[in-house]
Amino acid sequence: MHHIEMGAIVKANDATDGLTRLEEAQRIVLEATPTLGLEKVSILDALGRVLGEDIVAERDNPPWNNSAMDGFAVRWEDIKQEHAIEKPVTLKVIEDVPAGKMPTKSVGPGQAIRIMTGAPIPQGADTVLKVEDTEHTPDSVRVFKPEPRGSNIRPQGEDVKKGECIIAKGTQIRPGDAGMLAILAKSFVFVYQRPRVAILSTGDELADLDERFSEEKIINSNSYGIAAAVQEAGGIPFLLGIARDTPEALKEKMSHGLTADVLVLSGGVSMGDYDFTKAVFRELGAEMNFWKLAIRPGQPLAFGKIQGKLAFGLPGNPVSSMVTFEQLVRPAILKMNGHRTYGRPLVQAVIQEKFSKRTDRRHFLRGVLTREDGVFKVRTTGAQGSGILTSMVKANCLIDIPVEVERVNPGDLVTVQLLSGEAWKTQAEHTHSTGHKTSCC
């Protein structure tokens, strides 16, 4: 395998005249994006949210030395010598201590206390014998196998020590964190608020799901794909519906969306509608940063602020809207949520196909990433047209081809952005789960 061949590098102003490079666009968006305030939620509602406070332990865990085994708590002095099986030590059992009960007696010379896993270690004892290494009756226990001092005891504070910061501010809460919050008796915690994202599609050609079907219309899929992407990023979507192709309709719908933290407009920013959309944005007091991106798919893309709210104008083609959402809107939502990193996981993979392009735009190909013999390999999903939404359905990654790269060949190493955990499947597993090369059940 070898790295991708770099084509002729041209000057940015010549290659991307009038276009904003993605790296610059991402910087502009993130600098304009605030992190939202905090709210207090229950630990189960906090799952997947970003913690807005340091969680400090108010007591040790475990709060006392406890048994790691079912067995007998003893004094090591009584069992330290090596005994032959024919001459075992016999100790008197003076108490039973199940988990959830505190011992009432201390272990003296020649004594033992029967103890269950998790039960507190009684005073006087310093070692626990495994029950399977003994022969016992209700009143006595015979020891056939001595243990080192301190065996099978979980010490106080082994997991958590009082005063330690156990979960740091900025952590995304996972199931293990929820369990730890319960151990620390934190039923409610502060997390960063979720941004409300208003979603608007534009165009007389669109019909919504609850409208009567017409051969002259196309279904408004963008609103629902974007809403799902907002939810997956941790935002709260609400749909504004469809704005018809008049300045009045667009202005009215957009005004309704300005109660949200973010407004995402789909369609109406391509060359045919450029001046019309610009005029409406201007009427609403928009401060726009850019209108075109040096990427494919997704060149027509607007970003700015309207009355202090983030406003994105995404392309109308379904794939373009989803790819540009991934690169710009999703990072903004993650920052608002309190995240410290904003990108998808990246891996290097060996591409299986040939691809060429002009050195004027960065390309994001929809791809299928698989693992074979410990090596990541990637191929495209097939036809890459910006209206072919099945390319996103089949994809578990985006293949990132930089602006300056003119061509890639089979065997070249490329960078891919992971969209799904299915990227860790083998080729055979992925083929079965996607139905690619097979029929659906």
C-alpha positions as CSV (number, residue, x, y, z in Angstrom):
1,M,0.0,0.0,0.0
2,H,1.1,3.6,-0.6
3,H,-0.1,7.0,0.2
4,I,-2.3,8.9,-2.2
5,E,-0.5,10.6,-5.1
6,M,-0.6,14.4,-4.9
7,G,-1.6,16.1,-8.1
8,A,-0.4,19.5,-9.2
9,I,-1.1,22.0,-6.4
10,V,-2.5,25.3,-7.6
11,K,-3.0,28.5,-5.8
12,A,-6.0,28.6,-3.5
13,N,-7.3,31.8,-5.1
14,D,-7.1,30.3,-8.6
15,A,-8.5,26.9,-7.7
16,T,-11.3,28.0,-5.3
17,D,-12.1,31.4,-6.5
18,G,-15.1,32.7,-4.6
19,L,-15.3,29.5,-2.5
20,T,-14.4,29.1,1.2
21,R,-12.2,26.2,2.1
22,L,-13.8,23.8,4.6
23,E,-11.1,24.2,7.2
24,E,-11.7,27.9,7.2
25,A,-15.5,27.5,7.3
26,Q,-15.2,25.1,10.2
27,R,-13.1,27.6,12.1
28,I,-15.6,30.4,11.4
29,V,-18.5,28.3,12.5
30,L,-16.9,27.1,15.7
31,E,-15.7,30.6,16.7
32,A,-19.3,31.9,16.3
33,T,-20.8,29.0,18.2
34,P,-21.5,29.5,22.0
35,T,-21.5,26.7,24.6
36,L,-24.9,26.6,26.2
37,G,-25.6,26.9,29.9
38,L,-26.3,24.1,32.4
39,E,-29.4,22.3,33.6
40,K,-29.9,19.7,36.3
41,V,-31.2,16.3,35.2
42,S,-31.5,12.8,36.7
43,I,-28.7,10.4,36.2
44,L,-30.6,8.3,33.6
45,D,-31.6,11.4,31.7
46,A,-27.9,12.4,31.7
47,L,-26.9,9.4,29.6
48,G,-25.1,10.7,26.5
49,R,-25.1,14.3,27.8
50,V,-22.0,16.3,28.7
51,L,-21.3,16.7,32.4
52,G,-21.2,20.4,33.5
53,E,-19.6,19.9,36.9
54,D,-16.7,17.9,38.5
55,I,-18.0,14.9,40.5
56,V,-16.1,14.6,43.7
57,A,-16.4,11.6,46.0
58,E,-17.9,12.4,49.4
59,R,-16.9,9.0,50.8
60,D,-14.6,6.0,50.1
61,N,-15.8,3.2,47.9
62,P,-15.9,0.5,49.2
63,P,-16.6,2.3,52.5
64,W,-14.9,-0.5,54.5
65,N,-12.6,-3.5,53.8
66,N,-14.8,-6.3,52.4
67,S,-14.5,-9.8,51.2
68,A,-13.8,-10.6,47.6
69,M,-14.9,-14.3,48.1
70,D,-17.4,-16.5,49.9
71,G,-15.3,-18.0,52.6
72,F,-14.0,-17.5,56.1
73,A,-12.4,-14.3,57.7
74,V,-9.4,-15.4,59.8
75,R,-6.2,-14.2,61.4
76,W,-3.2,-14.9,59.1
77,E,-1.2,-15.8,62.3
78,D,-3.4,-18.9,62.7
79,I,-2.9,-20.3,59.2
80,K,0.6,-18.9,58.1
81,Q,2.5,-22.1,58.5
82,E,2.4,-24.7,55.7
83,H,0.3,-27.6,56.8
84,A,0.1,-30.9,55.2
85,I,-3.3,-32.2,54.1
86,E,-3.2,-34.7,56.9
87,K,-2.6,-32.1,59.6
88,P,-5.0,-29.2,58.8
89,V,-5.6,-26.3,61.1
90,T,-9.1,-26.3,62.7
91,L,-10.7,-23.0,63.7
92,K,-13.9,-22.3,65.6
93,V,-16.6,-20.5,63.6
94,I,-18.2,-17.8,65.9
95,E,-20.5,-15.9,63.5
96,D,-22.0,-15.8,60.0
97,V,-21.8,-12.4,58.1
98,P,-23.9,-12.3,54.9
99,A,-23.5,-9.4,52.5
100,G,-25.6,-6.4,53.8
101,K,-24.9,-7.2,57.4
102,M,-22.2,-5.8,59.7
103,P,-20.2,-8.2,61.9
104,T,-20.9,-8.0,65.6
105,K,-17.9,-10.0,66.8
106,S,-14.1,-9.7,66.5
107,V,-11.9,-12.6,65.3
108,G,-9.6,-13.9,68.1
109,P,-6.9,-16.5,68.1
110,G,-8.2,-19.8,66.7
111,Q,-11.4,-18.3,65.5
112,A,-13.1,-17.6,62.1
113,I,-16.2,-15.9,60.9
114,R,-18.1,-17.3,57.9
115,I,-18.4,-14.4,55.4
116,M,-20.0,-13.8,52.0
117,T,-18.7,-11.8,49.0
118,G,-19.1,-8.0,49.7
119,A,-19.5,-8.4,53.5
120,P,-17.4,-6.1,55.7
121,I,-14.2,-7.7,57.2
122,P,-14.6,-8.2,60.9
123,Q,-12.2,-6.7,63.5
124,G,-9.2,-9.0,64.1
125,A,-9.3,-10.7,60.7
126,D,-6.8,-9.8,58.0
127,T,-7.2,-12.7,55.5
128,V,-10.1,-14.5,53.8
129,L,-10.0,-18.2,53.0
130,K,-11.9,-19.4,49.9
131,V,-14.7,-21.7,51.0
132,E,-13.6,-24.3,48.4
133,D,-10.2,-24.6,50.2
134,T,-11.8,-25.6,53.5
135,E,-13.8,-28.3,55.1
136,H,-16.4,-26.9,57.4
137,T,-19.3,-27.5,59.7
138,P,-21.7,-24.9,61.3
139,D,-19.2,-24.6,64.3
140,S,-15.8,-25.2,62.8
141,V,-13.6,-24.9,59.7
142,R,-10.6,-27.0,58.7
143,V,-8.0,-25.2,56.7
144,F,-6.1,-27.2,54.1
145,K,-4.5,-24.5,52.0
146,P,-2.9,-21.4,53.7
147,E,-3.2,-18.0,51.9
148,P,-0.9,-15.0,51.9
149,R,-1.7,-12.3,54.4
150,G,-4.5,-10.0,53.1
151,S,-5.7,-12.4,50.5
152,N,-9.2,-12.0,49.0
153,I,-9.9,-8.7,50.7
154,R,-10.9,-5.6,48.9
155,P,-9.5,-2.6,50.8
156,Q,-11.5,0.5,51.8
157,G,-11.2,3.1,49.0
158,E,-9.9,0.7,46.5
159,D,-12.3,2.0,43.9
160,V,-12.9,5.6,45.0
161,K,-11.2,7.7,47.7
162,K,-13.0,10.5,49.5
163,G,-12.2,13.9,48.0
164,E,-11.1,12.6,44.6
165,C,-12.5,14.0,41.3
166,I,-14.0,10.8,39.9
167,I,-15.8,12.2,36.8
168,A,-14.5,15.4,35.3
169,K,-16.5,18.3,33.9
170,G,-16.8,17.9,30.1
171,T,-17.2,14.1,30.2
172,Q,-19.9,12.6,28.0
173,I,-21.9,10.3,30.4
174,R,-21.7,6.6,29.5
175,P,-23.4,3.7,31.3
176,G,-20.3,3.2,33.5
177,D,-20.5,6.8,34.6
178,A,-24.2,6.5,35.4
179,G,-23.3,3.5,37.7
180,M,-20.6,5.5,39.4
181,L,-22.9,8.4,39.9
182,A,-25.3,6.0,41.7
183,I,-22.4,4.7,43.9
184,L,-21.7,8.3,44.8
185,A,-25.4,8.9,45.6
186,K,-25.7,11.6,42.9
187,S,-29.3,11.3,41.7
188,F,-29.1,14.6,39.8
189,V,-26.2,16.2,38.0
190,F,-25.6,19.4,36.0
191,V,-25.2,18.9,32.3
192,Y,-25.0,21.2,29.3
193,Q,-28.2,22.2,27.7
194,R,-29.2,20.7,24.4
195,P,-29.6,23.2,21.5
196,R,-33.0,23.6,19.9
197,V,-32.6,23.4,16.1
198,A,-35.3,24.7,13.8
199,I,-35.4,22.9,10.4
200,L,-36.9,24.4,7.3
201,S,-37.1,23.0,3.7
202,T,-37.8,25.3,0.8
203,G,-39.3,24.8,-2.7
204,D,-42.6,24.7,-4.5
205,E,-41.6,21.2,-5.8
206,L,-41.7,19.7,-2.3
207,A,-44.6,17.8,-0.7
208,D,-44.6,16.8,3.0
209,L,-45.4,13.4,4.3
210,D,-49.0,14.2,5.3
211,E,-49.9,15.9,1.9
212,R,-51.7,14.1,-0.8
213,F,-49.3,12.4,-3.2
214,S,-48.8,14.1,-6.5
215,E,-46.7,13.0,-9.5
216,E,-45.6,16.7,-9.8
217,K,-44.1,16.8,-6.4
218,I,-41.1,15.2,-4.6
219,I,-41.2,14.1,-1.0
220,N,-39.5,16.4,1.6
221,S,-36.9,14.0,2.9
222,N,-34.3,16.6,3.9
223,S,-36.2,17.8,7.0
224,Y,-36.4,14.3,8.4
225,G,-32.9,13.3,7.6
226,I,-31.6,16.5,9.1
227,A,-33.9,16.1,12.2
228,A,-32.5,12.6,12.7
229,A,-28.9,13.9,12.4
230,V,-29.7,16.7,14.9
231,Q,-31.0,14.1,17.4
232,E,-27.9,11.9,16.9
233,A,-25.7,14.9,17.6
234,G,-27.6,15.6,20.8
235,G,-29.8,18.5,19.7
236,I,-33.5,19.0,19.9
237,P,-35.0,19.3,16.4
238,F,-38.3,21.0,15.5
239,L,-39.7,21.1,12.1
240,L,-40.9,24.3,10.5
241,G,-42.3,22.5,7.4
242,I,-41.9,23.8,3.9
243,A,-41.5,27.4,2.8
244,R,-42.9,28.1,-0.7
245,D,-40.9,30.0,-3.2
246,T,-41.9,33.5,-2.3
247,P,-40.0,36.0,-0.2
248,E,-43.0,36.4,2.2
249,A,-43.3,32.6,2.8
250,L,-39.6,32.2,3.5
251,K,-39.4,35.2,5.8
252,E,-42.4,34.1,7.8
253,K,-41.1,30.5,8.3
254,M,-37.6,31.7,9.1
255,S,-38.9,34.2,11.7
256,H,-40.7,31.3,13.4
257,G,-37.4,29.5,13.6
258,L,-35.5,32.3,15.3
259,T,-36.8,31.3,18.7
260,A,-34.4,28.3,18.4
261,D,-30.7,28.3,19.0
262,V,-29.9,27.2,15.4
263,L,-31.8,27.6,12.1
264,V,-31.1,25.1,9.4
265,L,-32.5,25.9,6.0
266,S,-32.4,23.3,3.3
267,G,-32.5,24.4,-0.4
268,G,-32.7,27.8,-1.8
269,V,-29.0,28.6,-1.7
270,S,-28.0,27.4,-5.1
271,M,-27.3,29.8,-8.0
272,G,-30.9,29.9,-9.2
273,D,-32.2,31.1,-5.9
274,Y,-29.1,33.0,-4.7
275,D,-30.3,36.6,-4.8
276,F,-33.7,35.8,-3.5
277,T,-32.4,34.0,-0.4
278,K,-29.8,36.7,0.2
279,A,-32.5,39.4,0.1
280,V,-34.6,37.6,2.8
281,F,-31.6,37.0,5.0
282,R,-30.8,40.7,4.7
283,E,-34.3,41.7,5.7
284,L,-34.0,39.6,8.8
285,G,-30.7,41.3,9.8
286,A,-28.4,38.5,8.8
287,E,-24.6,38.8,9.1
288,M,-23.4,36.2,6.6
289,N,-19.9,34.8,6.6
290,F,-19.8,32.7,3.5
291,W,-22.1,31.4,0.7
292,K,-20.0,28.8,-1.1
293,L,-17.8,26.0,0.0
294,A,-14.9,24.4,-1.8
295,I,-16.3,20.9,-1.3
296,R,-18.2,18.3,-3.2
297,P,-21.0,17.5,-2.6
298,G,-22.2,20.7,-1.0
299,Q,-20.7,23.8,-2.8
300,P,-23.8,26.1,-2.2
301,L,-23.8,26.6,1.5
302,A,-24.5,29.7,3.5
303,F,-23.6,30.5,7.1
304,G,-24.0,33.5,9.4
305,K,-26.0,34.8,12.2
306,I,-29.6,36.1,12.2
307,Q,-30.5,38.2,15.3
308,G,-27.7,36.4,17.1
309,K,-28.8,32.9,16.1
310,L,-26.7,30.5,14.1
311,A,-28.1,30.2,10.6
312,F,-27.1,27.5,8.0
313,G,-28.3,27.4,4.5
314,L,-27.7,23.8,3.2
315,P,-28.0,22.6,-0.3
316,G,-31.3,21.1,-1.4
317,N,-29.9,17.8,-2.8
318,P,-30.3,15.1,-0.1
319,V,-26.7,13.9,0.0
320,S,-25.3,17.4,-0.2
321,S,-27.4,18.4,2.8
322,M,-26.3,15.4,4.9
323,V,-22.6,15.7,4.0
324,T,-22.5,19.5,4.8
325,F,-24.5,18.9,8.0
326,E,-21.7,16.4,9.0
327,Q,-18.9,18.9,8.3
328,L,-20.4,22.1,9.8
329,V,-23.7,21.8,11.6
330,R,-22.9,18.8,13.7
331,P,-19.7,20.3,15.1
332,A,-21.7,23.4,16.1
333,I,-24.3,21.3,17.9
334,L,-21.6,19.3,19.7
335,K,-19.9,22.5,20.9
336,M,-23.2,23.9,22.1
337,N,-23.8,20.6,24.0
338,G,-20.5,21.1,25.9
339,H,-18.3,18.7,24.0
340,R,-14.6,19.4,23.7
341,T,-14.0,17.6,20.4
342,Y,-16.3,18.0,17.4
343,G,-15.2,15.6,14.6
344,R,-16.0,12.0,13.8
345,P,-13.4,9.3,14.5
346,L,-10.8,9.1,11.7
347,V,-9.0,6.0,10.4
348,Q,-6.6,5.4,7.5
349,A,-7.8,2.8,5.1
350,V,-6.7,1.2,1.8
351,I,-9.0,2.3,-1.0
352,Q,-10.1,-0.4,-3.5
353,E,-11.0,1.8,-6.4
354,K,-9.6,4.5,-8.8
355,F,-10.9,8.0,-8.4
356,S,-9.9,11.3,-10.1
357,K,-11.0,14.9,-9.8
358,R,-10.0,18.5,-10.3
359,T,-7.8,20.1,-7.7
360,D,-10.4,22.8,-6.8
361,R,-12.6,21.2,-4.2
362,R,-12.4,18.7,-1.4
363,H,-14.5,15.6,-2.1
364,F,-16.4,13.4,0.4
365,L,-17.2,10.1,-1.2
366,R,-19.7,7.8,0.5
367,G,-17.9,4.7,1.5
368,V,-18.1,1.2,2.9
369,L,-15.3,0.5,5.4
370,T,-14.5,-3.1,6.3
371,R,-11.7,-4.9,8.1
372,E,-9.8,-7.8,6.5
373,D,-6.9,-9.5,8.2
374,G,-6.5,-6.6,10.5
375,V,-6.3,-4.0,7.7
376,F,-9.0,-1.4,7.0
377,K,-10.2,-1.3,3.4
378,V,-12.7,1.0,1.8
379,R,-14.7,1.3,-1.4
380,T,-17.4,3.7,-2.5
381,T,-21.0,2.8,-2.3
382,G,-21.4,3.1,-6.0
383,A,-22.8,6.1,-7.9
384,Q,-22.0,9.3,-6.1
385,G,-24.6,11.7,-7.4
386,S,-25.8,14.3,-4.9
387,G,-29.4,13.2,-5.3
388,I,-28.6,9.5,-4.7
389,L,-29.6,9.1,-1.0
390,T,-29.0,5.4,-1.1
391,S,-25.3,6.2,-1.2
392,M,-25.8,7.5,2.4
393,V,-28.0,4.6,3.4
394,K,-25.2,2.1,2.3
395,A,-22.3,4.2,3.7
396,N,-20.7,3.7,7.1
397,C,-18.0,6.3,6.4
398,L,-17.1,9.3,4.3
399,I,-13.9,9.1,2.2
400,D,-12.1,12.4,2.5
401,I,-10.1,13.4,-0.6
402,P,-8.3,16.7,0.0
403,V,-8.5,19.7,-2.4
404,E,-4.9,19.2,-3.7
405,V,-5.3,15.5,-4.5
406,E,-5.9,14.9,-8.2
407,R,-6.3,11.1,-8.2
408,V,-6.2,8.0,-6.0
409,N,-5.5,4.5,-7.2
410,P,-6.3,1.1,-5.7
411,G,-3.9,0.4,-2.8
412,D,-3.5,4.1,-1.8
413,L,-4.1,5.1,1.8
414,V,-6.9,7.5,2.4
415,T,-8.5,9.1,5.4
416,V,-12.1,8.2,6.2
417,Q,-14.6,9.6,8.7
418,L,-16.5,7.0,10.6
419,L,-20.3,7.3,10.5
420,S,-21.2,4.0,12.1
421,G,-19.8,1.4,14.5
422,E,-20.4,-1.1,11.6
423,A,-17.1,0.0,10.3
424,W,-15.5,-2.5,12.6
425,K,-17.2,-5.4,11.0
426,T,-15.5,-7.8,8.6
427,Q,-16.3,-7.9,5.0
428,A,-18.5,-10.9,5.4
429,E,-20.4,-9.4,8.3
430,H,-21.0,-6.1,6.5
431,T,-22.2,-7.9,3.3
432,H,-24.7,-9.8,5.4
433,S,-26.0,-6.9,7.4
434,T,-26.4,-4.4,4.5
435,G,-27.7,-6.8,2.0
436,H,-25.0,-5.6,-0.4
437,K,-24.5,-8.3,-3.0
438,T,-27.4,-10.3,-1.5
439,S,-31.2,-9.9,-1.5
440,C,-33.1,-8.4,1.4
441,C,-34.9,-10.7,3.7
